[in-house]
């Protein structure tokens, strides 16, 4: 089988069971250590103020970064007012959707998406999409952390940017699987790591630092465990730690990533260890 029994680590959280099943079906010995939890902010002021400002006509374009963020926003608003107020406000502006994940929720609210940002769905494609339009009063539904580079690039286009913080990425409540992942990497027991989000690497190394094994984990990623990166954002994060991916799929999708890792994994591991 493609993975041929390789010990494959995934740090996926929301789709942990799904990716574990994919890896096992393709012959990998999967260990999945959820590395992130998404937590809605307890202070709902920004979300409520966002609806008020939509109704006041303060924005002419809204960028939706994630389906999860839009779901959190809808649920927060539902606790304070009719969701139709949010939906009606969104129908008054141009909607830019980062990829397809916000689309089902928009359809539920009867809100059209005017621009769906194409693969690889990075902030660069968002800026290109906005640059082709005239709207410059922009609200951005943030994902788990602010994207300063994107905001600066939008401002350079003459935009006024209002971030709307809905949720944040945190370490999971149960951190023992992530500690075990760091221990296995440091001990040379992992053949491949499949990264689906840049925050996964940040949190893995934060945990390793707490265990006193950050240097060993980085050494394993540089010289022993093949790295599969889902796409450009992940690859940039790897580069910030001096790491280079061994496998990148043609499409930045989880299924494509696991398939490419399975097809190329054994040869990538051999080549990495030989070098």
MOURKA-V225431 format. One record per pair of residues at least 24 apart in sequence whose ideal C-beta (glycine too) atoms are under 6 Angstrom apart, sorted by the first residue. I is the first residue (numbers start at 1). J is the second residue. Records with the same first field share a line. If there is no record, write none. Layout:
I=J  J
This chain:
1=27
2=26  27  262  263
3=27  28  262  265
4=266
5=29
6=191  192  265
7=190  191
8=192
9=181  190  193
10=194
11=35  200
12=196
22=258
26=262
33=177  178  181
34=172
35=178  200  203
36=169  199
37=170  172
38=68  167
39=167  168  170
40=72  167
44=76
46=164  165
47=73  76
48=80
50=164
51=85  86  89
54=89
55=89
59=93  137  139
60=93  135  137
61=93  94  135  138
62=93  95  139
63=96  140
64=97  102  141
65=98  141  143
66=143
67=101  102
69=141  143  166
70=102  105
71=105
72=166  167
73=166
87=111
94=135
96=129
119=252
120=231  232  252
122=232  233
123=147  150
127=153
131=157
139=164
144=168  169
169=199
171=203
178=207
179=207
182=207  208  211  213  217
185=217  220
186=213  216  217
188=224
190=225
191=269
192=225  226  265
193=225  227
194=228  261
195=229  234
196=230  254
198=233  234  237
201=237
226=268  269  272
228=257  261
230=257
